Amino acid sequence: MRTIRLASNVSKELGGLLRYWRDVRGVSQLALSLDAGISQRQISFIESGRSVPGRQTLLDLAQSLEVPLRERNMLLLSAGYAPMYSEAGWSTQEMARVSAAARRVLEQQEPFPALVMDRYWNVLEVSRSTLHFFNCFIDMTARTGPRNMLHLIFDPQGLRPHIANWEVVARSLIQRVRRESLGQVIDPQTRHLLDALFAYPEVRAEWQSQGFSGSESGLPMVPLGFLHQGAVLNYFSMVSTVGTPLTVASQELRIECMFPADDATDALHLELMKTLNDDDAEG
């Protein structure tokens, strides 16, 4: 009796998770059935807790629903199976080749800033020029704890006072967090991050649902403008991710490279980096 009761509870938990992901994707049982090659009746039985699918069947359903790898592990656990996707971190041997490739990108991005971040915008590694650049505005060594790029931009004690178009940038970043959340799902940790951002002064609740009409600069992107010695240095970013990831860390990793958004910024940035490098050489 105990085993039967446990199996029933497992089935109900799995059924709720599967139904959740189907609802998130706006997919009917019939559409999921056709895409995954699994009968609608079997999907119905899984969601109602009447049956537990085989491991491969569950993986096929997760693939069809584009469930992120971390959450696929949760689906597997809820069905009584061992997790399939490694959750080894950025600095582990398992991630060594990916980490080395990311560092190569950082080196090739010099003298412009580049960062490696995780799913929640926590900074894992930065290029030398990135530290030089941000130290032009704040003392990065004074930032204790994990460095989170969003908190750095929203914090009045961080980069916020040095961003010329802060409100435009902040609103666009709120929209970007929602748009780029892994699997386009606001998971609890992403929700916690958004709540923390909205707790900062002058961050308005309507930014969460308010559509963003575009850049007022006439550029084809929203520039991030930094105030430095009476000039505004405008940048935009390009984001790289790992193709066909098979571990949680590799799927959640992103490399953000910053580029000058105009010729004036290009020239000013190169001059700024030259000055900082000359100061380092003298030191």
Backbone torsions as a table, in degrees:
resi	resn	phi	psi	omega
1	MET	NA	-38.3	-179.7
2	ARG	-62.6	-43.7	-179.6
3	THR	-63.6	-40.9	179.5
4	ILE	-64.3	-42.5	180.0
5	ARG	-63.8	-42.5	179.0
6	LEU	-62.6	-44.5	179.3
7	ALA	-60.2	-39.7	179.7
8	SER	-63.4	-43.8	179.5
9	ASN	-64.2	-40.0	177.6
10	VAL	-60.6	-45.4	-178.6
11	SER	-60.9	-41.4	-178.4
12	LYS	-67.6	-39.9	178.5
13	GLU	-64.9	-44.7	178.2
14	LEU	-62.3	-43.7	-179.6
15	GLY	-59.0	-40.9	178.4
16	GLY	-65.2	-40.9	178.5
17	LEU	-65.7	-43.1	179.6
18	LEU	-64.2	-42.2	178.9
19	ARG	-64.8	-37.5	178.1
20	TYR	-59.7	-49.3	-177.8
21	TRP	-68.0	-32.9	177.1
22	ARG	-67.5	-39.0	177.4
23	ASP	-66.6	-41.5	179.1
24	VAL	-58.2	-42.0	-178.3
25	ARG	-83.2	-7.7	-179.5
26	GLY	65.3	38.9	-175.6
27	VAL	-112.8	133.4	177.0
28	SER	-78.8	164.8	176.3
29	GLN	-60.2	-37.1	-179.5
30	LEU	-66.5	-45.8	-179.9
31	ALA	-63.0	-41.3	178.6
32	LEU	-65.1	-38.4	178.9
33	SER	-60.4	-45.8	-178.7
34	LEU	-67.2	-38.6	-176.9
35	ASP	-74.5	-40.1	-175.5
36	ALA	-89.2	-11.8	-178.7
37	GLY	71.9	31.8	-179.3
38	ILE	-124.3	139.9	-174.3
39	SER	-63.6	146.3	178.0
40	GLN	-61.9	-34.2	179.7
41	ARG	-62.7	-42.6	179.6
42	GLN	-65.6	-40.3	177.6
43	ILE	-61.7	-42.1	177.7
44	SER	-60.6	-41.8	-179.9
45	PHE	-65.9	-38.4	179.3
46	ILE	-65.1	-46.4	-177.1
47	GLU	-67.3	-30.5	-179.7
48	SER	-85.6	-4.3	179.7
49	GLY	82.9	12.9	-177.9
50	ARG	-85.1	-15.3	178.6
51	SER	-153.1	156.3	175.1
52	VAL	-112.4	124.0	-177.1
53	PRO	-74.1	161.9	171.0
54	GLY	-65.2	161.9	-177.5
55	ARG	-57.1	-47.3	-177.5
56	GLN	-67.2	-37.3	177.4
57	THR	-61.1	-42.7	180.0
58	LEU	-65.0	-40.5	178.1
59	LEU	-65.7	-36.4	176.9
60	ASP	-63.7	-41.1	178.4
61	LEU	-65.2	-42.8	179.5
62	ALA	-63.4	-39.0	178.5
63	GLN	-63.8	-44.4	179.9
64	SER	-63.4	-33.4	-178.5
65	LEU	-90.4	2.7	179.3
66	GLU	53.0	46.5	178.0
67	VAL	-75.2	127.8	177.7
68	PRO	-57.6	155.5	-172.3
69	LEU	-61.8	-40.7	178.9
70	ARG	-59.5	-41.7	-179.7
71	GLU	-75.4	-25.7	173.8
72	ARG	-64.4	-38.0	175.4
73	ASN	-59.3	-38.4	178.1
74	MET	-65.1	-40.4	176.7
75	LEU	-61.2	-44.8	179.9
76	LEU	-62.0	-44.9	179.4
77	LEU	-62.4	-39.8	-178.8
78	SER	-66.2	-22.3	178.0
79	ALA	-94.0	0.6	178.3
80	GLY	91.6	11.1	179.8
81	TYR	-102.3	156.9	175.7
82	ALA	-71.3	147.4	175.8
83	PRO	-58.8	146.7	-177.6
84	MET	-102.0	-28.9	-171.6
85	TYR	-104.4	123.8	-178.1
86	SER	-60.9	140.0	176.1
87	GLU	-110.5	24.1	176.9
88	ALA	-59.8	142.2	-173.1
89	GLY	-79.2	178.3	-176.0
90	TRP	-57.6	-38.2	-172.0
91	SER	-91.5	6.0	-177.3
92	THR	-82.2	163.1	179.7
93	GLN	-61.2	-34.3	-179.5
94	GLU	-59.6	-31.1	-178.6
95	MET	-96.9	9.8	-171.3
96	ALA	-58.5	-44.8	-177.6
97	ARG	-68.6	-39.0	177.9
98	VAL	-67.2	-42.5	179.1
99	SER	-61.9	-41.9	179.3
100	ALA	-63.9	-40.7	178.8
101	ALA	-64.9	-40.2	179.3
102	ALA	-64.4	-41.0	179.0
103	ARG	-65.4	-34.4	177.0
104	ARG	-63.9	-39.3	176.7
105	VAL	-62.6	-42.5	179.1
106	LEU	-60.1	-43.1	-179.8
107	GLU	-65.0	-41.0	-178.2
108	GLN	-71.2	-18.9	-179.6
109	GLN	-80.0	-15.1	178.6
110	GLU	-54.5	141.0	7.9
111	PRO	-96.3	21.7	-179.2
112	PHE	-98.5	152.3	-175.0
113	PRO	-65.0	147.7	175.5
114	ALA	-153.8	141.2	-177.4
115	LEU	-134.0	147.4	168.8
116	VAL	-104.9	126.2	-177.9
117	MET	-130.5	162.3	175.5
118	ASP	-97.0	-171.3	-176.0
119	ARG	-57.1	-27.5	-174.3
120	TYR	-109.8	23.9	174.7
121	TRP	69.1	17.2	172.4
122	ASN	-76.0	131.6	-176.2
123	VAL	-79.9	123.2	179.5
124	LEU	-95.5	-36.6	-179.2
125	GLU	-161.8	149.7	178.7
126	VAL	-134.4	161.1	175.1
127	SER	-79.2	164.5	178.2
128	ARG	-60.2	-41.5	-178.9
129	SER	-65.2	-29.0	179.5
130	THR	-64.1	-47.1	178.2
131	LEU	-63.2	-42.9	177.4
132	HIS	-57.3	-46.6	-175.1
133	PHE	-65.8	-50.2	-177.4
134	PHE	-67.1	-29.8	178.0
135	ASN	-70.0	-11.1	172.7
136	CYS	-68.7	-19.1	-174.3
137	PHE	-115.3	-40.8	179.7
138	ILE	-140.2	162.9	176.6
139	ASP	-85.7	102.4	-176.2
140	MET	-65.7	-26.6	179.8
141	THR	-68.4	-19.1	179.4
142	ALA	-82.5	-10.1	179.4
143	ARG	-82.5	107.8	-177.9
144	THR	-90.7	158.4	178.4
145	GLY	78.0	-177.1	179.6
146	PRO	-59.8	136.4	179.1
147	ARG	-88.9	121.7	179.5
148	ASN	-115.3	125.7	-173.0
149	MET	-64.4	-36.9	180.0
150	LEU	-67.8	-44.3	177.3
151	HIS	-62.0	-37.2	179.1
152	LEU	-61.3	-37.1	-178.6
153	ILE	-80.6	-34.2	-176.2
154	PHE	-86.5	-22.9	-174.7
155	ASP	-72.2	124.3	176.7
156	PRO	-61.3	-19.9	176.7
157	GLN	-93.6	2.7	-179.2
158	GLY	-107.7	-130.5	-177.4
159	LEU	-81.1	-14.7	-172.8
160	ARG	-49.6	-47.5	-178.5
161	PRO	-65.8	-14.9	-175.8
162	HIS	-100.9	5.4	179.8
163	ILE	-102.7	118.1	-172.5
164	ALA	-63.4	-41.9	-176.4
165	ASN	-111.7	49.2	-169.7
166	TRP	-57.0	-45.7	-175.9
167	GLU	-62.4	-42.5	178.2
168	VAL	-63.3	-45.0	-179.7
169	VAL	-64.2	-45.4	-178.3
170	ALA	-61.6	-43.9	-179.8
171	ARG	-64.5	-40.9	-179.7
172	SER	-67.8	-33.2	179.1
173	LEU	-69.8	-37.8	175.5
174	ILE	-58.2	-45.9	178.5
175	GLN	-64.5	-37.3	-178.9
176	ARG	-67.8	-40.4	177.5
177	VAL	-57.3	-44.0	-179.9
178	ARG	-68.3	-40.9	-176.9
179	ARG	-71.4	-38.1	-173.6
180	GLU	-97.5	2.3	177.9
181	SER	-56.3	138.5	-171.1
182	LEU	-57.3	126.8	-177.3
183	GLY	72.3	10.2	-177.9
184	GLN	55.3	40.1	179.5
185	VAL	-126.6	131.3	176.8
186	ILE	-84.3	91.9	179.7
187	ASP	-77.9	170.3	-175.9
188	PRO	-55.9	-38.9	-178.8
189	GLN	-71.3	-35.3	175.1
190	THR	-66.7	-40.0	177.1
191	ARG	-62.3	-41.0	177.9
192	HIS	-62.6	-40.9	178.2
193	LEU	-63.2	-46.1	178.9
194	LEU	-61.9	-42.2	178.4
195	ASP	-60.3	-39.7	179.5
196	ALA	-65.9	-38.1	178.7
197	LEU	-66.8	-40.8	179.8
198	PHE	-71.0	-13.7	177.7
199	ALA	-79.6	-13.2	178.0
200	TYR	-71.6	153.7	-179.3
201	PRO	-61.2	142.9	173.4
202	GLU	64.6	19.7	172.0
203	VAL	-96.7	116.9	-169.9
204	ARG	-92.7	141.5	-175.3
205	ALA	-61.6	-31.9	-176.5
206	GLU	-67.9	-14.8	178.7
207	TRP	-63.6	-23.2	-177.3
208	GLN	-68.6	-33.4	-177.8
209	SER	-114.0	-12.9	-175.8
210	GLN	-72.2	125.9	178.2
211	GLY	-68.1	151.4	-179.7
212	PHE	-105.5	121.1	-171.5
213	SER	-80.9	-19.8	178.1
214	GLY	133.5	-176.3	-176.8
215	SER	-81.7	136.3	176.7
216	GLU	-84.5	-3.5	-176.4
217	SER	-83.9	-10.9	-175.2
218	GLY	84.8	-2.9	178.2
219	LEU	-82.4	160.3	-178.5
220	PRO	-81.8	17.8	177.8
221	MET	-154.8	169.0	174.6
222	VAL	-86.7	112.3	-179.3
223	PRO	-76.8	151.8	173.2
224	LEU	-102.9	108.3	-173.3
225	GLY	-99.1	121.4	178.7
226	PHE	-104.1	133.5	177.8
227	LEU	-86.8	123.1	179.8
228	HIS	-146.2	113.5	177.1
229	GLN	50.8	47.9	175.4
230	GLY	82.2	-3.7	178.9
231	ALA	-111.8	158.4	175.8
232	VAL	-111.8	121.7	177.1
233	LEU	-101.2	116.8	-176.4
234	ASN	-101.0	132.0	-179.3
235	TYR	-130.7	157.0	167.7
236	PHE	-131.7	166.0	-176.3
237	SER	-124.4	154.6	172.2
238	MET	-124.6	136.8	-172.9
239	VAL	-112.6	132.7	176.5
240	SER	-115.2	144.2	176.0
241	THR	-130.9	168.9	179.8
242	VAL	-80.5	130.2	177.0
243	GLY	-77.2	141.9	179.1
244	THR	43.6	58.5	-179.7
245	PRO	-69.3	148.0	178.6
246	LEU	-125.7	5.5	172.8
247	THR	-128.7	158.5	-178.4
248	VAL	-62.2	-46.8	-177.4
249	ALA	-62.2	-40.1	-179.0
250	SER	-70.0	-32.8	177.3
251	GLN	-71.3	-34.0	-174.5
252	GLU	-88.2	-7.3	-177.8
253	LEU	-78.1	142.1	173.7
254	ARG	-141.3	144.7	176.5
255	ILE	-114.6	121.1	-178.5
256	GLU	-110.0	117.6	179.7
257	CYS	-108.3	130.7	-179.6
258	MET	-99.5	139.0	-179.2
259	PHE	-130.9	149.1	174.5
260	PRO	-61.2	138.0	-179.3
261	ALA	-91.7	-5.3	178.2
262	ASP	-155.7	167.4	-176.4
263	ASP	-64.3	-37.9	-178.9
264	ALA	-62.6	-42.7	178.5
265	THR	-64.7	-39.9	178.5
266	ASP	-55.6	-49.8	-178.1
267	ALA	-66.9	-43.7	-179.3
268	LEU	-65.3	-39.3	-179.2
269	HIS	-64.7	-46.3	-179.8
270	LEU	-61.0	-39.2	178.0
271	GLU	-66.8	-40.9	179.4
272	LEU	-62.9	-45.2	179.9
273	MET	-66.0	-36.5	177.8
274	LYS	-63.6	-42.6	179.1
275	THR	-62.4	-44.2	-179.4
276	LEU	-66.6	-38.3	178.4
277	ASN	-67.8	-37.1	176.4
278	ASP	-64.5	-39.1	178.5
279	ASP	-65.0	-38.6	178.1
280	ASP	-63.7	-41.5	-178.2
281	ALA	-64.5	-37.8	179.2
282	GLU	-70.0	-35.4	179.8
283	GLY	-69.4	NA	NA
